[in-house]
Amino acid sequence: MILVLGSFGQLGTAFRTILGPDARSIDMEDLDLSDTETIYDRLSAYRPEMIINCAAYTAVDRAESEPEIARAINADAVREMAKAAGDLGARLVTFSTDYVFDGTANGSYVESDEPNPINIYGLTKREGEVAALAVNPDVLVVRTSWLLSGTHPNFASTMLRLAGGEGGRIVNDQRGHPTLVDDLAPAALEAVERGVTGILHLTNQGTASWFGLAGEIAVIAGLDSTVFEPCTTADFPTPARRPANSVLKSERLDAFGLHEMPHYREGLEEAVHGLVDRGLA
Ligand SMILES: NC(=O)c1ccc[n+]([C@@H]2O[C@H](COP(=O)([O-])OP(=O)(O)OC[C@H]3O[C@@H](n4cnc5c(N)ncnc54)[C@H](OP(=O)(O)O)[C@@H]3O)[C@@H](O)[C@H]2O)c1
């Protein structure tokens, strides 16, 4: 049995779609990951062969004022999953973030670069990586960035709403790899099949700034991209600091015969149309 945790989130939905009846969906009603003490026993009772953890505390700004709950879900729960998977002989794949880095590097970040999170979300995700691999080195931790889908509210749906209205000022001095969950889920499954363990960076190819990406999204939807104006991170203060450079690259793909994921533009159109069709824009 393959358990998908966070199965109704953005990435979990992509895994459910690919795996169909092979997946057993687990959501917060089945297992609340903030209840650390129960996780090991509850997961073990399912006797899974694989656990795909898409659940996380993902509210980056709110995490600044709720560090304990963010840590419970992003770090303590992941450690308990890793323990259970190790004892059951099950594979665990869990997801981490570009926000484990401080964004000050000149080039891309590879797996062996030293993390230095600058916000609570990134810190708790890093704690989850370390804790999981300490108790079970066979865990696969996939770091990814800037997730997009056609199924859930996300940056693209917000930009479509703004482009259809009065527009707005969008940050132009943060860069990263937009990544479609429909590309990420199969790439992660292939990495599991190839026996990758430890940390692996998986993102779509192609980098963008939030401002540049906003314009592309508007154009795809036939909306006016000139309603967006570029601004700096300093112009748009948020409770959590964000890294300026979020660009991940993998130094491990070749060793496992894995290919780079496609350019994000190949999947962006489908995601934008999905958001429009579902009334999420
Ligand atoms: N989104 C991004 O841009 C991004 C970038 C880099 C890395 N990541 C990582 O990629 C993974 C997937 O992200 P996503 O965008 O798919 O996240 P998402 O859409 O926010 O989904 C998160 C899931 O976690 C579940 N969850 C939250 N608290 C829980 C709890 N206490 N117990 C059980 N389940 C709980 C949520 O359930 P409810 O819906 O019921 O709350 C939801 O199903 C996460 O590990 C995230 O950190 C995301």
The ligand as an SDF file (V2000), in Angstrom:
LIG
                    3D

 48 52  0  0  0  0  0  0  0  0999 V2000
    3.8780   25.5300   -2.3750 N   0  0  0  0  0  0  0  0  0  0  0  0
    5.1390   25.8190   -2.6890 C   0  0  0  0  0  0  0  0  0  0  0  0
    5.4250   26.7900   -3.4310 O   0  0  0  0  0  0  0  0  0  0  0  0
    6.2580   24.9610   -2.1740 C   0  0  0  0  0  0  0  0  0  0  0  0
    7.5860   25.3140   -2.4810 C   0  0  0  0  0  0  0  0  0  0  0  0
    8.6160   24.4920   -2.0170 C   0  0  0  0  0  0  0  0  0  0  0  0
    8.3380   23.3560   -1.2800 C   0  0  0  0  0  0  0  0  0  0  0  0
    7.0370   23.0520   -0.9750 N   0  0  0  0  0  0  0  0  0  0  0  0
    6.7700   21.8380   -0.1900 C   0  0  0  0  0  0  0  0  0  0  0  0
    6.0670   20.9400   -1.0190 O   0  0  0  0  0  0  0  0  0  0  0  0
    5.1510   20.1620   -0.2300 C   0  0  0  0  0  0  0  0  0  0  0  0
    3.7530   20.2510   -0.8100 C   0  0  0  0  0  0  0  0  0  0  0  0
    3.3440   21.6200   -0.8040 O   0  0  0  0  0  0  0  0  0  0  0  0
    1.8750   22.0450   -1.2940 P   0  0  0  0  0  0  0  0  0  0  0  0
    1.9870   23.3640   -1.9460 O   0  0  0  0  0  0  0  0  0  0  0  0
    1.2340   20.8930   -1.9990 O   0  0  0  0  0  0  0  0  0  0  0  0
    1.1610   22.2530    0.1300 O   0  0  0  0  0  0  0  0  0  0  0  0
   -0.3900   22.5180    0.4300 P   0  0  0  0  0  0  0  0  0  0  0  0
   -1.1690   22.6190   -0.8210 O   0  0  0  0  0  0  0  0  0  0  0  0
   -0.3980   23.6420    1.4110 O   0  0  0  0  0  0  0  0  0  0  0  0
   -0.8260   21.1760    1.1460 O   0  0  0  0  0  0  0  0  0  0  0  0
   -0.3750   20.8810    2.4340 C   0  0  0  0  0  0  0  0  0  0  0  0
   -1.1730   19.7130    2.9450 C   0  0  0  0  0  0  0  0  0  0  0  0
   -0.7660   19.4830    4.3010 O   0  0  0  0  0  0  0  0  0  0  0  0
   -1.9430   19.2170    5.0460 C   0  0  0  0  0  0  0  0  0  0  0  0
   -1.7480   19.5360    6.4580 N   0  0  0  0  0  0  0  0  0  0  0  0
   -1.4950   20.7430    7.0120 C   0  0  0  0  0  0  0  0  0  0  0  0
   -1.4550   20.6210    8.3520 N   0  0  0  0  0  0  0  0  0  0  0  0
   -1.6760   19.3180    8.6360 C   0  0  0  0  0  0  0  0  0  0  0  0
   -1.7620   18.5590    9.8430 C   0  0  0  0  0  0  0  0  0  0  0  0
   -1.6300   19.1280   11.0590 N   0  0  0  0  0  0  0  0  0  0  0  0
   -2.0160   17.2340    9.7590 N   0  0  0  0  0  0  0  0  0  0  0  0
   -2.1850   16.6400    8.5540 C   0  0  0  0  0  0  0  0  0  0  0  0
   -2.1180   17.2890    7.3930 N   0  0  0  0  0  0  0  0  0  0  0  0
   -1.8670   18.6170    7.4290 C   0  0  0  0  0  0  0  0  0  0  0  0
   -2.9840   20.1350    4.4330 C   0  0  0  0  0  0  0  0  0  0  0  0
   -4.2700   19.6870    4.8000 O   0  0  0  0  0  0  0  0  0  0  0  0
   -5.5010   20.7310    4.7670 P   0  0  0  0  0  0  0  0  0  0  0  0
   -5.6830   21.1110    3.3370 O   0  0  0  0  0  0  0  0  0  0  0  0
   -6.6190   19.9240    5.3440 O   0  0  0  0  0  0  0  0  0  0  0  0
   -5.0720   21.8860    5.6270 O   0  0  0  0  0  0  0  0  0  0  0  0
   -2.6930   19.9390    2.9590 C   0  0  0  0  0  0  0  0  0  0  0  0
   -3.3310   18.7760    2.4670 O   0  0  0  0  0  0  0  0  0  0  0  0
    5.2980   20.6800    1.1930 C   0  0  0  0  0  0  0  0  0  0  0  0
    6.2420   19.8840    1.8700 O   0  0  0  0  0  0  0  0  0  0  0  0
    5.8790   22.0710    1.0250 C   0  0  0  0  0  0  0  0  0  0  0  0
    6.6210   22.4850    2.1490 O   0  0  0  0  0  0  0  0  0  0  0  0
    5.9950   23.8210   -1.4120 C   0  0  0  0  0  0  0  0  0  0  0  0
  1  2  1  0
  2  3  2  0
  2  4  1  0
  4  5  1  0
  4 48  2  0
  5  6  2  0
  6  7  1  0
  7  8  2  0
  8  9  1  0
  8 48  1  0
  9 10  1  0
  9 46  1  0
 10 11  1  0
 11 12  1  0
 11 44  1  0
 12 13  1  0
 13 14  1  0
 14 15  2  0
 14 16  1  0
 14 17  1  0
 17 18  1  0
 18 19  2  0
 18 20  1  0
 18 21  1  0
 21 22  1  0
 22 23  1  0
 23 24  1  0
 23 42  1  0
 24 25  1  0
 25 26  1  0
 25 36  1  0
 26 27  1  0
 26 35  1  0
 27 28  2  0
 28 29  1  0
 29 30  1  0
 29 35  2  0
 30 31  1  0
 30 32  2  0
 32 33  1  0
 33 34  2  0
 34 35  1  0
 36 37  1  0
 36 42  1  0
 37 38  1  0
 38 39  2  0
 38 40  1  0
 38 41  1  0
 42 43  1  0
 44 45  1  0
 44 46  1  0
 46 47  1  0
M  CHG  2   8   1  16  -1
M  END
$$$$
